[in-house]
């Protein structure tokens, strides 16, 4: 699944066994593609001594803080950016 | 599965900001790590995964985690056995007592 800047996405809520590089607090949260950072060997496979191939696309994803935390009392304009690999992302309506 | 490092958003309590002098064994743990990396026997991704899987993660200091993870990883890869490590550790302990 390839995304372009501006696409609405949601972090997959899945519990994946083993080593995970996506923060738990972002799972299931909606956001948007802020940028495409390139392709890299999958660190979740490299962690087990595997090749990490095929490489995974890494995206910079933007989130509204109010979408992440219950009762967030900071300004509604507060944002958070996180770098998330493609296999952790789905179109917003699908995840 | 959330690893020990996946703490974002959880309540961690007060932060202990006290520092300490770096001890020789900590430098050694770091150096061994670099040497194993240089020899292609271990990577940062592998080491990080094993650090997060330590059952006593919370009870260990930073370099204690490094040393424990290096040991676990070398056993997992079949490069050293638990017995070989224990034997060497026992030998070093005996020598330490003699000096």
N, CA and C atoms of all chains as a GROMACS GRO file, in nm:
protein
  582
    1UNK      N    1   0.085  -0.120   0.000
    1UNK     CA    2   0.000   0.000   0.000
    1UNK      C    3   0.089   0.125   0.000
    2UNK      N    4   0.074   0.207  -0.102
    2UNK     CA    5   0.156   0.330  -0.107
    2UNK      C    6   0.068   0.450  -0.074
    3UNK      N    7   0.122   0.541   0.001
    3UNK     CA    8   0.049   0.662   0.038
    3UNK      C    9   0.123   0.783  -0.015
    4UNK      N   10   0.049   0.894  -0.029
    4UNK     CA   11   0.107   1.020  -0.074
    4UNK      C   12   0.083   1.127   0.032
    5UNK      N   13   0.166   1.230   0.036
    5UNK     CA   14   0.145   1.336   0.134
    5UNK      C   15   0.002   1.387   0.130
    6UNK      N   16  -0.056   1.402   0.247
    6UNK     CA   17  -0.194   1.450   0.259
    6UNK      C   18  -0.295   1.338   0.276
    7UNK      N   19  -0.260   1.214   0.240
    7UNK     CA   20  -0.352   1.102   0.256
    7UNK      C   21  -0.389   1.083   0.402
    8UNK      N   22  -0.517   1.055   0.426
    8UNK     CA   23  -0.562   1.023   0.562
    8UNK      C   24  -0.532   0.876   0.590
    9UNK      N   25  -0.473   0.850   0.703
    9UNK     CA   26  -0.436   0.712   0.738
    9UNK      C   27  -0.476   0.685   0.884
   10UNK      N   28  -0.468   0.557   0.918
   10UNK     CA   29  -0.486   0.518   1.058
   10UNK      C   30  -0.379   0.414   1.090
   11UNK      N   31  -0.319   0.424   1.208
   11UNK     CA   32  -0.220   0.325   1.249
   11UNK      C   33  -0.295   0.196   1.281
   12UNK      N   34  -0.245   0.085   1.228
   12UNK     CA   35  -0.313  -0.043   1.251
   12UNK      C   36  -0.316  -0.072   1.400
   13UNK      N   37  -0.432  -0.118   1.448
   13UNK     CA   38  -0.445  -0.145   1.592
   13UNK      C   39  -0.389  -0.282   1.631
   14UNK      N   40  -0.340  -0.356   1.533
   14UNK     CA   41  -0.304  -0.496   1.556
   14UNK      C   42  -0.198  -0.514   1.664
   15UNK      N   43  -0.210  -0.621   1.739
   15UNK     CA   44  -0.104  -0.664   1.829
   15UNK      C   45  -0.020  -0.765   1.752
   16UNK      N   46   0.100  -0.726   1.716
   16UNK     CA   47   0.189  -0.814   1.640
   16UNK      C   48   0.284  -0.880   1.738
   17UNK      N   49   0.300  -1.012   1.725
   17UNK     CA   50   0.396  -1.076   1.815
   17UNK      C   51   0.539  -1.031   1.783
   18UNK      N   52   0.625  -1.039   1.881
   18UNK     CA   53   0.765  -1.009   1.858
   18UNK      C   54   0.798  -0.862   1.868
   19UNK      N   55   0.911  -0.826   1.806
   19UNK     CA   56   0.967  -0.692   1.819
   19UNK      C   57   0.888  -0.591   1.736
   20UNK      N   58   0.846  -0.483   1.798
   20UNK     CA   59   0.761  -0.383   1.732
   20UNK      C   60   0.825  -0.246   1.744
   21UNK      N   61   0.823  -0.170   1.634
   21UNK     CA   62   0.883  -0.036   1.636
   21UNK      C   63   0.778   0.075   1.621
   22UNK      N   64   0.652   0.040   1.637
   22UNK     CA   65   0.547   0.142   1.633
   22UNK      C   66   0.497   0.165   1.775
   23UNK      N   67   0.498   0.291   1.822
   23UNK     CA   68   0.458   0.316   1.961
   23UNK      C   69   0.314   0.270   1.988
   24UNK      N   70   0.296   0.205   2.102
   24UNK     CA   71   0.164   0.154   2.137
   24UNK      C   72   0.057   0.262   2.145
   25UNK      N   73   0.097   0.382   2.187
   25UNK     CA   74  -0.004   0.487   2.207
   25UNK      C   75  -0.059   0.540   2.075
   26UNK      N   76   0.004   0.504   1.962
   26UNK     CA   77  -0.046   0.550   1.832
   26UNK      C   78  -0.136   0.446   1.764
   27UNK      N   79  -0.137   0.323   1.816
   27UNK     CA   80  -0.214   0.218   1.750
   27UNK      C   81  -0.362   0.253   1.748
   28UNK      N   82  -0.420   0.245   1.628
   28UNK     CA   83  -0.562   0.276   1.610
   28UNK      C   84  -0.591   0.423   1.589
   29UNK      N   85  -0.488   0.508   1.596
   29UNK     CA   86  -0.512   0.653   1.588
   29UNK      C   87  -0.510   0.703   1.443
   30UNK      N   88  -0.596   0.804   1.414
   30UNK     CA   89  -0.601   0.861   1.279
   30UNK      C   90  -0.498   0.973   1.263
   31UNK      N   91  -0.449   0.988   1.140
   31UNK     CA   92  -0.354   1.095   1.111
   31UNK      C   93  -0.346   1.116   0.961
   32UNK      N   94  -0.236   1.179   0.918
   32UNK     CA   95  -0.218   1.204   0.774
   32UNK      C   96  -0.071   1.187   0.739
   33UNK      N   97  -0.048   1.158   0.612
   33UNK     CA   98   0.090   1.145   0.564
   33UNK      C   99   0.150   1.285   0.550
   34UNK      N  100   0.254   1.309   0.626
   34UNK     CA  101   0.322   1.438   0.621
   34UNK      C  102   0.435   1.434   0.518
   35UNK      N  103   0.499   1.319   0.506
   35UNK     CA  104   0.609   1.308   0.412
   35UNK      C  105   0.648   1.163   0.389
   36UNK      N  106   0.718   1.138   0.280
   36UNK     CA  107   0.768   1.004   0.249
   36UNK      C  108   0.919   1.007   0.270
   37UNK      N  109   0.969   0.924   0.359
   37UNK     CA  110   1.109   0.936   0.402
   37UNK      C  111   1.203   0.842   0.329
   38UNK      N  112   1.148   0.747   0.253
   38UNK     CA  113   1.234   0.655   0.180
   38UNK      C  114   1.202   0.511   0.214
   39UNK      N  115   1.286   0.420   0.164
   39UNK     CA  116   1.267   0.277   0.189
   39UNK      C  117   1.385   0.226   0.270
   40UNK      N  118   1.355   0.142   0.368
   40UNK     CA  119   1.460   0.092   0.457
   40UNK      C  120   1.434  -0.055   0.488
   41UNK      N  121   1.542  -0.131   0.516
   41UNK     CA  122   1.520  -0.268   0.564
   41UNK      C  123   1.431  -0.265   0.688
   42UNK      N  124   1.340  -0.360   0.695
   42UNK     CA  125   1.242  -0.363   0.805
   42UNK      C  126   1.312  -0.392   0.938
   43UNK      N  127   1.315  -0.294   1.029
   43UNK     CA  128   1.390  -0.316   1.154
   43UNK      C  129   1.329  -0.423   1.243
   44UNK      N  130   1.200  -0.451   1.223
   44UNK     CA  131   1.135  -0.554   1.305
   44UNK      C  132   1.183  -0.694   1.265
   45UNK      N  133   1.235  -0.707   1.141
   45UNK     CA  134   1.298  -0.833   1.098
   45UNK      C  135   1.448  -0.833   1.126
   46UNK      N  136   1.511  -0.716   1.107
   46UNK     CA  137   1.655  -0.705   1.137
   46UNK      C  138   1.681  -0.744   1.282
   47UNK      N  139   1.584  -0.718   1.369
   47UNK     CA  140   1.599  -0.747   1.512
   47UNK      C  141   1.618  -0.896   1.538
   48UNK      N  142   1.578  -0.981   1.441
   48UNK     CA  143   1.593  -1.126   1.456
   48UNK      C  144   1.706  -1.181   1.369
   49UNK      N  145   1.788  -1.089   1.316
   49UNK     CA  146   1.899  -1.134   1.233
   49UNK      C  147   1.860  -1.165   1.090
   50UNK      N  148   1.737  -1.129   1.052
   50UNK     CA  149   1.693  -1.150   0.914
   50UNK      C  150   1.740  -1.033   0.827
   51UNK      N  151   1.716  -1.044   0.697
   51UNK     CA  152   1.772  -0.945   0.604
   51UNK      C  153   1.695  -0.812   0.606
   52UNK      N  154   1.569  -0.815   0.652
   52UNK     CA  155   1.488  -0.694   0.647
   52UNK      C  156   1.436  -0.662   0.508
   53UNK      N  157   1.456  -0.758   0.415
   53UNK     CA  158   1.412  -0.742   0.277
   53UNK      C  159   1.281  -0.820   0.259
   54UNK      N  160   1.178  -0.772   0.191
   54UNK     CA  161   1.177  -0.645   0.116
   54UNK      C  162   1.180  -0.523   0.207
   55UNK      N  163   1.244  -0.418   0.156
   55UNK     CA  164   1.247  -0.293   0.230
   55UNK      C  165   1.105  -0.238   0.245
   56UNK      N  166   1.086  -0.164   0.353
   56UNK     CA  167   0.955  -0.104   0.380
   56UNK      C  168   0.964   0.047   0.364
   57UNK      N  169   0.857   0.105   0.310
   57UNK     CA  170   0.852   0.252   0.302
   57UNK      C  171   0.828   0.308   0.441
   58UNK      N  172   0.900   0.416   0.470
   58UNK     CA  173   0.885   0.484   0.599
   58UNK      C  174   0.819   0.620   0.573
   59UNK      N  175   0.713   0.645   0.649
   59UNK     CA  176   0.639   0.770   0.633
   59UNK      C  177   0.648   0.854   0.759
   60UNK      N  178   0.652   0.987   0.739
   60UNK     CA  179   0.630   1.075   0.854
   60UNK      C  180   0.480   1.101   0.861
   61UNK      N  181   0.421   1.066   0.975
   61UNK     CA  182   0.275   1.076   0.990
   61UNK      C  183   0.245   1.184   1.094
   62UNK      N  184   0.149   1.270   1.060
   62UNK     CA  185   0.106   1.375   1.153
   62UNK      C  186  -0.019   1.333   1.228
   63UNK      N  187  -0.026   1.372   1.354
   63UNK     CA  188  -0.144   1.342   1.437
   63UNK      C  189  -0.183   1.468   1.513
   64UNK      N  190  -0.313   1.482   1.538
   64UNK     CA  191  -0.358   1.587   1.629
   64UNK      C  192  -0.350   1.530   1.770
   65UNK      N  193  -0.290   1.605   1.860
   65UNK     CA  194  -0.276   1.556   1.998
   65UNK      C  195  -0.413   1.522   2.057
   66UNK      N  196  -0.515   1.598   2.018
   66UNK     CA  197  -0.649   1.572   2.073
   66UNK      C  198  -0.703   1.437   2.027
   67UNK      N  199  -0.646   1.381   1.918
   67UNK     CA  200  -0.687   1.247   1.872
   67UNK      C  201  -0.612   1.137   1.946
   68UNK      N  202  -0.506   1.173   2.019
   68UNK     CA  203  -0.421   1.071   2.081
   68UNK      C  204  -0.452   1.049   2.229
   69UNK      N  205  -0.490   1.155   2.297
   69UNK     CA  206  -0.502   1.146   2.444
   69UNK      C  207  -0.642   1.184   2.488
   70UNK      N  208  -0.703   1.100   2.570
   70UNK     CA  209  -0.833   1.133   2.629
   70UNK      C  210  -0.815   1.254   2.719
   71UNK      N  211  -0.902   1.352   2.703
   71UNK     CA  212  -0.898   1.468   2.791
   71UNK      C  213  -0.776   1.556   2.770
   72UNK      N  214  -0.716   1.553   2.649
   72UNK     CA  215  -0.601   1.640   2.622
   72UNK      C  216  -0.641   1.786   2.643
   73UNK      N  217  -0.569   1.857   2.730
   73UNK     CA  218  -0.614   1.993   2.763
   73UNK      C  219  -0.522   2.101   2.707
   74UNK      N  220  -0.432   2.064   2.615
   74UNK     CA  221  -0.350   2.164   2.548
   74UNK      C  222  -0.427   2.225   2.431
   75UNK      N  223  -0.364   2.320   2.359
   75UNK     CA  224  -0.431   2.381   2.244
   75UNK      C  225  -0.471   2.277   2.139
   76UNK      N  226  -0.586   2.297   2.078
   76UNK     CA  227  -0.635   2.202   1.976
   76UNK      C  228  -0.542   2.198   1.855
   77UNK      N  229  -0.456   2.300   1.841
   77UNK     CA  230  -0.365   2.305   1.725
   77UNK      C  231  -0.239   2.222   1.749
   78UNK      N  232  -0.223   2.162   1.868
   78UNK     CA  233  -0.102   2.084   1.896
   78UNK      C  234  -0.095   1.959   1.810
   79UNK      N  235   0.023   1.936   1.750
   79UNK     CA  236   0.041   1.821   1.662
   79UNK      C  237   0.155   1.734   1.713
   80UNK      N  238   0.156   1.610   1.665
   80UNK     CA  239   0.266   1.519   1.693
   80UNK      C  240   0.305   1.451   1.561
   81UNK      N  241   0.434   1.437   1.536
   81UNK     CA  242   0.480   1.366   1.417
   81UNK      C  243   0.556   1.241   1.459
   82UNK      N  244   0.529   1.133   1.390
   82UNK     CA  245   0.601   1.008   1.419
   82UNK      C  246   0.636   0.942   1.286
   83UNK      N  247   0.748   0.873   1.283
   83UNK     CA  248   0.790   0.800   1.162
   83UNK      C  249   0.738   0.657   1.173
   84UNK      N  250   0.654   0.617   1.078
   84UNK     CA  251   0.584   0.488   1.086
   84UNK      C  252   0.607   0.410   0.956
   85UNK      N  253   0.639   0.282   0.969
   85UNK     CA  254   0.659   0.198   0.850
   85UNK      C  255   0.525   0.161   0.786
   86UNK      N  256   0.531   0.138   0.655
   86UNK     CA  257   0.409   0.119   0.575
   86UNK      C  258   0.320   0.006   0.626
   87UNK      N  259   0.382  -0.102   0.680
   87UNK     CA  260   0.298  -0.216   0.720
   87UNK      C  261   0.218  -0.187   0.846
   88UNK      N  262   0.242  -0.072   0.908
   88UNK     CA  263   0.163  -0.033   1.025
   88UNK      C  264   0.053   0.067   0.989
   89UNK      N  265   0.039   0.098   0.860
   89UNK     CA  266  -0.057   0.201   0.820
   89UNK      C  267  -0.164   0.144   0.728
   90UNK      N  268  -0.285   0.198   0.737
   90UNK     CA  269  -0.395   0.163   0.648
   90UNK      C  270  -0.470   0.292   0.615
   91UNK      N  271  -0.545   0.292   0.504
   91UNK     CA  272  -0.631   0.410   0.480
   91UNK      C  273  -0.722   0.430   0.601
   92UNK      N  274  -0.752   0.554   0.633
   92UNK     CA  275  -0.821   0.584   0.759
   92UNK      C  276  -0.947   0.501   0.780
   93UNK      N  277  -1.024   0.481   0.673
   93UNK     CA  278  -1.150   0.411   0.688
   93UNK      C  279  -1.138   0.260   0.699
   94UNK      N  280  -1.017   0.205   0.673
   94UNK     CA  281  -1.004   0.059   0.664
   94UNK      C  282  -0.947  -0.007   0.788
   95UNK      N  283  -0.865   0.066   0.863
   95UNK     CA  284  -0.793   0.001   0.975
   95UNK      C  285  -0.887  -0.032   1.090
   96UNK      N  286   0.270  -0.697   2.074
   96UNK     CA  287   0.327  -0.706   2.209
   96UNK      C  288   0.410  -0.581   2.236
   97UNK      N  289   0.384  -0.514   2.344
   97UNK     CA  290   0.461  -0.395   2.378
   97UNK      C  291   0.589  -0.434   2.448
   98UNK      N  292   0.701  -0.384   2.396
   98UNK     CA  293   0.828  -0.409   2.460
   98UNK      C  294   0.848  -0.313   2.576
   99UNK      N  295   0.957  -0.336   2.651
   99UNK     CA  296   0.984  -0.255   2.770
   99UNK      C  297   1.007  -0.108   2.735
  100UNK      N  298   1.047  -0.080   2.611
  100UNK     CA  299   1.073   0.059   2.572
  100UNK      C  300   0.949   0.133   2.528
  101UNK      N  301   0.839   0.063   2.511
  101UNK     CA  302   0.718   0.126   2.458
  101UNK      C  303   0.641   0.192   2.572
  102UNK      N  304   0.693   0.306   2.619
  102UNK     CA  305   0.639   0.369   2.739
  102UNK      C  306   0.557   0.494   2.711
  103UNK      N  307   0.555   0.539   2.584
  103UNK     CA  308   0.488   0.665   2.552
  103UNK      C  309   0.346   0.667   2.605
  104UNK      N  310   0.310   0.774   2.677
  104UNK     CA  311   0.174   0.788   2.724
  104UNK      C  312   0.144   0.721   2.856
  105UNK      N  313   0.238   0.639   2.906
  105UNK     CA  314   0.212   0.574   3.034
  105UNK      C  315   0.273   0.659   3.146
  106UNK      N  316   0.217   0.645   3.264
  106UNK     CA  317   0.263   0.724   3.377
  106UNK      C  318   0.391   0.663   3.433
  107UNK      N  319   0.501   0.736   3.422
  107UNK     CA  320   0.630   0.679   3.463
  107UNK      C  321   0.675   0.720   3.601
  108UNK      N  322   0.602   0.811   3.665
  108UNK     CA  323   0.645   0.859   3.795
  108UNK      C  324   0.759   0.958   3.782
  109UNK      N  325   0.819   0.995   3.894
  109UNK     CA  326   0.926   1.095   3.891
  109UNK      C  327   1.050   1.043   3.818
  110UNK      N  328   1.124   1.136   3.759
  110UNK     CA  329   1.246   1.099   3.687
  110UNK      C  330   1.365   1.113   3.781
  111UNK      N  331   1.444   1.007   3.790
  111UNK     CA  332   1.565   1.009   3.870
  111UNK      C  333   1.676   1.074   3.788
  112UNK      N  334   1.713   1.194   3.822
  112UNK     CA  335   1.813   1.269   3.745
  112UNK      C  336   1.953   1.260   3.804
  113UNK      N  337   1.968   1.177   3.907
  113UNK     CA  338   2.100   1.167   3.967
  113UNK      C  339   2.196   1.098   3.871
  114UNK      N  340   2.320   1.143   3.868
  114UNK     CA  341   2.417   1.085   3.778
  114UNK      C  342   2.515   0.996   3.853
  115UNK      N  343   2.604   0.930   3.782
  115UNK     CA  344   2.709   0.854   3.848
  115UNK      C  345   2.829   0.846   3.755
  116UNK      N  346   2.946   0.823   3.816
  116UNK     CA  347   3.067   0.806   3.735
  116UNK      C  348   3.053   0.678   3.654
  117UNK      N  349   3.098   0.683   3.529
  117UNK     CA  350   3.097   0.561   3.448
  117UNK      C  351   3.204   0.466   3.501
  118UNK      N  352   3.164   0.344   3.530
  118UNK     CA  353   3.257   0.247   3.585
  118UNK      C  354   3.326   0.168   3.473
  119UNK      N  355   3.440   0.110   3.510
  119UNK     CA  356   3.520   0.038   3.408
  119UNK      C  357   3.440  -0.072   3.339
  120UNK      N  358   3.361  -0.149   3.418
  120UNK     CA  359   3.287  -0.260   3.356
  120UNK      C  360   3.182  -0.208   3.258
  121UNK      N  361   3.136  -0.083   3.281
  121UNK     CA  362   3.038  -0.027   3.187
  121UNK      C  363   3.105   0.009   3.055
  122UNK      N  364   3.226   0.066   3.066
  122UNK     CA  365   3.303   0.094   2.944
  122UNK      C  366   3.330  -0.037   2.868
  123UNK      N  367   3.360  -0.141   2.948
  123UNK     CA  368   3.391  -0.270   2.886
  123UNK      C  369   3.267  -0.327   2.816
  124UNK      N  370   3.150  -0.314   2.881
  124UNK     CA  371   3.026  -0.363   2.819
  124UNK      C  372   3.003  -0.292   2.685
  125UNK      N  373   3.031  -0.162   2.683
  125UNK     CA  374   3.015  -0.084   2.561
  125UNK      C  375   3.116  -0.130   2.456
  126UNK      N  376   3.242  -0.150   2.500
  126UNK     CA  377   3.348  -0.188   2.407
  126UNK      C  378   3.321  -0.326   2.346
  127UNK      N  379   3.275  -0.420   2.430
  127UNK     CA  380   3.245  -0.555   2.380
  127UNK      C  381   3.136  -0.548   2.275
  128UNK      N  382   3.038  -0.462   2.302
  128UNK     CA  383   2.928  -0.444   2.207
  128UNK      C  384   2.980  -0.396   2.071
  129UNK      N  385   3.068  -0.295   2.076
  129UNK     CA  386   3.125  -0.242   1.951
  129UNK      C  387   3.206  -0.348   1.880
  130UNK      N  388   3.283  -0.425   1.959
  130UNK     CA  389   3.369  -0.527   1.898
  130UNK      C  390   3.283  -0.634   1.830
  131UNK      N  391   3.175  -0.676   1.898
  131UNK     CA  392   3.087  -0.779   1.840
  131UNK      C  393   3.021  -0.725   1.713
  132UNK      N  394   2.986  -0.596   1.716
  132UNK     CA  395   2.928  -0.534   1.597
  132UNK      C  396   3.028  -0.531   1.483
  133UNK      N  397   3.153  -0.494   1.517
  133UNK     CA  398   3.258  -0.486   1.416
  133UNK      C  399   3.287  -0.620   1.352
  134UNK      N  400   3.270  -0.728   1.431
  134UNK     CA  401   3.293  -0.862   1.378
  134UNK      C  402   3.169  -0.918   1.308
  135UNK      N  403   3.062  -0.840   1.305
  135UNK     CA  404   2.941  -0.885   1.237
  135UNK      C  405   2.863  -0.990   1.316
  136UNK      N  406   2.889  -0.998   1.448
  136UNK     CA  407   2.822  -1.101   1.529
  136UNK      C  408   2.692  -1.049   1.591
  137UNK      N  409   2.676  -0.918   1.592
  137UNK     CA  410   2.555  -0.862   1.654
  137UNK      C  411   2.527  -0.725   1.594
  138UNK      N  412   2.400  -0.689   1.583
  138UNK     CA  413   2.364  -0.556   1.533
  138UNK      C  414   2.284  -0.483   1.641
  139UNK      N  415   2.273  -0.353   1.623
  139UNK     CA  416   2.196  -0.272   1.718
  139UNK      C  417   2.052  -0.318   1.725
  140UNK      N  418   1.993  -0.353   1.610
  140UNK     CA  419   1.852  -0.397   1.609
  140UNK      C  420   1.834  -0.524   1.691
  141UNK      N  421   1.928  -0.618   1.675
  141UNK     CA  422   1.919  -0.744   1.750
  141UNK      C  423   1.936  -0.717   1.900
  142UNK      N  424   2.036  -0.636   1.933
  142UNK     CA  425   2.065  -0.606   2.073
  142UNK      C  426   1.946  -0.538   2.139
  143UNK      N  427   1.888  -0.444   2.067
  143UNK     CA  428   1.773  -0.370   2.120
  143UNK      C  429   1.655  -0.465   2.147
  144UNK      N  430   1.632  -0.556   2.053
  144UNK     CA  431   1.522  -0.651   2.071
  144UNK      C  432   1.542  -0.736   2.196
  145UNK      N  433   1.665  -0.782   2.217
  145UNK     CA  434   1.692  -0.868   2.333
  145UNK      C  435   1.686  -0.787   2.463
  146UNK      N  436   1.735  -0.663   2.460
  146UNK     CA  437   1.723  -0.578   2.580
  146UNK      C  438   1.577  -0.568   2.622
  147UNK      N  439   1.489  -0.545   2.524
  147UNK     CA  440   1.347  -0.529   2.556
  147UNK      C  441   1.284  -0.658   2.606
  148UNK      N  442   1.346  -0.771   2.577
  148UNK     CA  443   1.286  -0.900   2.614
  148UNK      C  444   1.338  -0.949   2.750
  149UNK      N  445   1.429  -0.875   2.814
  149UNK     CA  446   1.482  -0.921   2.942
  149UNK      C  447   1.371  -0.924   3.046
  150UNK      N  448   1.348  -1.039   3.110
  150UNK     CA  449   1.238  -1.047   3.206
  150UNK      C  450   1.260  -0.957   3.328
  151UNK      N  451   1.388  -0.932   3.362
  151UNK     CA  452   1.417  -0.848   3.478
  151UNK      C  453   1.460  -0.708   3.437
  152UNK      N  454   1.411  -0.664   3.320
  152UNK     CA  455   1.446  -0.532   3.265
  152UNK      C  456   1.440  -0.422   3.370
  153UNK      N  457   1.330  -0.418   3.447
  153UNK     CA  458   1.307  -0.308   3.541
  153UNK      C  459   1.406  -0.306   3.657
  154UNK      N  460   1.466  -0.421   3.685
  154UNK     CA  461   1.557  -0.429   3.800
  154UNK      C  462   1.701  -0.398   3.760
  155UNK      N  463   1.726  -0.382   3.631
  155UNK     CA  464   1.864  -0.367   3.585
  155UNK      C  465   1.895  -0.223   3.549
  156UNK      N  466   2.022  -0.184   3.569
  156UNK     CA  467   2.068  -0.055   3.524
  156UNK      C  468   2.097  -0.060   3.374
  157UNK      N  469   2.131   0.057   3.319
  157UNK     CA  470   2.148   0.068   3.174
  157UNK      C  471   2.248  -0.033   3.119
  158UNK      N  472   2.371  -0.033   3.172
  158UNK     CA  473   2.472  -0.123   3.116
  158UNK      C  474   2.456  -0.266   3.166
  159UNK      N  475   2.385  -0.284   3.279
  159UNK     CA  476   2.351  -0.421   3.320
  159UNK      C  477   2.261  -0.483   3.213
  160UNK      N  478   2.170  -0.402   3.158
  160UNK     CA  479   2.084  -0.450   3.048
  160UNK      C  480   2.169  -0.484   2.926
  161UNK      N  481   2.264  -0.397   2.895
  161UNK     CA  482   2.349  -0.422   2.779
  161UNK      C  483   2.423  -0.554   2.796
  162UNK      N  484   2.483  -0.573   2.915
  162UNK     CA  485   2.563  -0.693   2.937
  162UNK      C  486   2.475  -0.818   2.934
  163UNK      N  487   2.358  -0.810   3.001
  163UNK     CA  488   2.268  -0.925   3.004
  163UNK      C  489   2.218  -0.959   2.864
  164UNK      N  490   2.189  -0.855   2.785
  164UNK     CA  491   2.137  -0.879   2.649
  164UNK      C  492   2.246  -0.937   2.559
  165UNK      N  493   2.368  -0.888   2.574
  165UNK     CA  494   2.478  -0.942   2.493
  165UNK      C  495   2.496  -1.090   2.523
  166UNK      N  496   2.493  -1.124   2.653
  166UNK     CA  497   2.507  -1.264   2.694
  166UNK      C  498   2.395  -1.350   2.633
  167UNK      N  499   2.272  -1.301   2.646
  167UNK     CA  500   2.156  -1.376   2.597
  167UNK      C  501   2.163  -1.394   2.444
  168UNK      N  502   2.206  -1.288   2.376
  168UNK     CA  503   2.212  -1.293   2.230
  168UNK      C  504   2.320  -1.391   2.182
  169UNK      N  505   2.435  -1.390   2.250
  169UNK     CA  506   2.543  -1.481   2.209
  169UNK      C  507   2.504  -1.626   2.233
  170UNK      N  508   2.426  -1.650   2.340
  170UNK     CA  509   2.377  -1.786   2.365
  170UNK      C  510   2.273  -1.824   2.258
  171UNK      N  511   2.183  -1.730   2.230
  171UNK     CA  512   2.078  -1.753   2.128
  171UNK      C  513   2.140  -1.788   1.993
  172UNK      N  514   2.252  -1.722   1.961
  172UNK     CA  515   2.317  -1.744   1.831
  172UNK      C  516   2.408  -1.866   1.832
  173UNK      N  517   2.427  -1.926   1.950
  173UNK     CA  518   2.512  -2.044   1.958
  173UNK      C  519   2.660  -2.013   1.954
  174UNK      N  520   2.697  -1.887   1.980
  174UNK     CA  521   2.838  -1.847   1.978
  174UNK      C  522   2.905  -1.885   2.110
  175UNK      N  523   2.832  -1.868   2.219
  175UNK     CA  524   2.877  -1.914   2.351
  175UNK      C  525   2.764  -1.993   2.415
  176UNK      N  526   2.800  -2.079   2.510
  176UNK     CA  527   2.695  -2.147   2.586
  176UNK      C  528   2.687  -2.084   2.725
  177UNK      N  529   2.573  -2.102   2.788
  177UNK     CA  530   2.554  -2.052   2.923
  177UNK      C  531   2.664  -2.108   3.016
  178UNK      N  532   2.698  -2.235   2.996
  178UNK     CA  533   2.798  -2.300   3.081
  178UNK      C  534   2.935  -2.234   3.064
  179UNK      N  535   2.971  -2.205   2.938
  179UNK     CA  536   3.100  -2.141   2.913
  179UNK      C  537   3.108  -2.004   2.982
  180UNK      N  538   2.997  -1.930   2.975
  180UNK     CA  539   2.994  -1.797   3.036
  180UNK      C  540   3.004  -1.808   3.188
  181UNK      N  541   2.927  -1.902   3.246
  181UNK     CA  542   2.930  -1.918   3.392
  181UNK      C  543   3.068  -1.963   3.439
  182UNK      N  544   3.129  -2.052   3.360
  182UNK     CA  545   3.262  -2.103   3.396
  182UNK      C  546   3.364  -1.989   3.399
  183UNK      N  547   3.361  -1.907   3.294
  183UNK     CA  548   3.455  -1.795   3.285
  183UNK      C  549   3.429  -1.694   3.397
  184UNK      N  550   3.301  -1.668   3.423
  184UNK     CA  551   3.266  -1.573   3.529
  184UNK      C  552   3.317  -1.625   3.663
  185UNK      N  553   3.303  -1.757   3.686
  185UNK     CA  554   3.351  -1.816   3.811
  185UNK      C  555   3.502  -1.804   3.823
  186UNK      N  556   3.570  -1.828   3.712
  186UNK     CA  557   3.716  -1.818   3.710
  186UNK      C  558   3.762  -1.676   3.744
  187UNK      N  559   3.694  -1.578   3.683
  187UNK     CA  560   3.730  -1.438   3.709
  187UNK      C  561   3.705  -1.402   3.855
  188UNK      N  562   3.596  -1.456   3.908
  188UNK     CA  563   3.563  -1.428   4.047
  188UNK      C  564   3.669  -1.485   4.141
  189UNK      N  565   3.716  -1.606   4.110
  189UNK     CA  566   3.820  -1.668   4.194
  189UNK      C  567   3.949  -1.586   4.188
  190UNK      N  568   3.987  -1.542   4.064
  190UNK     CA  569   4.109  -1.464   4.048
  190UNK      C  570   4.099  -1.332   4.123
  191UNK      N  571   3.977  -1.274   4.119
  191UNK     CA  572   3.953  -1.148   4.189
  191UNK      C  573   3.978  -1.166   4.338
  192UNK      N  574   3.934  -1.282   4.392
  192UNK     CA  575   3.952  -1.309   4.534
  192UNK      C  576   4.098  -1.325   4.573
  193UNK      N  577   4.182  -1.368   4.477
  193UNK     CA  578   4.323  -1.395   4.508
  193UNK      C  579   4.406  -1.268   4.515
  194UNK      N  580   4.365  -1.167   4.438
  194UNK     CA  581   4.452  -1.049   4.426
  194UNK      C  582   4.436  -0.954   4.543
   0.00000   0.00000   0.00000
